[in-house]
Amino acid sequence: MRLVTGPPGPRVVLDGRPVTVLSSADYLGLADHPRVREAAADATLRWGAGAGPIRPGRATLLIHHRLQERLAATLRTESALLAGSGYLAAIAAVCGLGRAGTTILVDEHVGPALADACRLAHGETVPFHHGDADQVAWELAGAAGRGPLPAVVVTESVFARDGDVAPLLELCEAARRGRARLVVDESHAIGCLGPDGRGALAEAGLDGEADVVVCSLGTALGSCGGMIAGDADVLDEIAHGATALSASAAPSPAASAAALAALGLIGDRGRRVAKLQANAGVLRDALAAQGLAAAASTTHLMSLDAGDEAAARGMAEAALAEGVLVEPIGRPLLGAGTARVQVRVMSSHAHEELREAAQALGRAALRAGLAAASDSGVAPAPRVFDVEARAAA
């Protein structure tokens, strides 16, 4: 485990040497913002270091209540609940709704939190092809007679794997027609997309349309913890049915106050959101100039195909030798032969810094033997669910 000294940011000192960070989920650089730090310190002095055994739904600290109200207002939902982490929020939401007798449809590209949640839930989990709303509609039609409980459709809005955006309008329509509940993880979209950084659902004009929204407070909000938002009766059902909430601590007062301060900064005329999106465009163009295409991504989160895990690790090590920190990902998240080198942009990066980092990644790819594959320009054909073929089978 390498050691970072000093506060988080677009550049850190790693094992005694400065590096450019392209692996942080602190997309807006708020973890080290003075107002966020001051809010965390003040909350610790007022409410203490931990939340103790207090849980939302039974009793809650005032700072938790304020944050829940602000999150619900931001997401245009009736209510919100806090969880100890984004991971626990995902587990609670899916397991709270996916009881025995429930069909759970999950996009095959969801990240580890939602994937684990579907495995832990007592319902029957059915993966669907990435972004394929037609298959969701077909599966929901087949699930209608399986039991009295509504099916659950699970997706990320911005996928952690490749940075692409889910077809949220089509998924919402399929869920409504199939009388299913839609769970959307906005962890990589809140603060990064949509008006005032309110997420991908808001960008698609779908405020309040998902039954449940889950989000990590440790991404663009620069804090830690998680939240679940939706109608009050749905959240009550989750709160009483999910041990991920009842058997875990709430976020600390410091983390809650930090997230609350960050929400105020995100809504500051959208300047940080615009800067993040502009930086993403700069890096995407600079990577393309090096023959490194992140074709699936339209956001601040990108990934570069690396083939196998050894090659991904090799490129990441070569990049670190060049002074750029990126993250290799592979099995069990992606499967054999589909390893990635993941690249994440922050709004606090300078344009020239991103261009220099892209050049370093180009050299790292050459050293790892990946440049020729990346420069092929051949994107994998998307899989489209064929309703007629499935029916014939």
Secondary structure, DSSP 8 states (H G I E B T S, - for coil): ---EES--SSEEEETTEEEEE-S-S-TT--TT-HHHHHHHHHHHHHH-S--TT--TTT---HHHHHHHHHHHHHHT-SEEEEESSHHHHHHHHHHHH--TT-EEEEETT--HHHHHHHHHSSSEEEEE-TT-HHHHHHHHHHHTTS-SS--EEEEESB-TTT--B--HHHHHHHHHHTT-EEEEE-TTTTTTSSGGG--HHHHTT-TTTSSEEEEETTSTT-S--EEEEE-HHHHHHHHHH-HHHHTS----HHHHHHHHHHHHHHTTTTHHHHHHHHHHHHHHHHHHHTT---TT--SSEEEEEEESHHHHHHHHHHHHHTTEE-EEE-TTTS-TT-EEEEEE--TTS-HHHHHHHHHHHHHHHHHTT-HHHHTT----------HHHHHH-
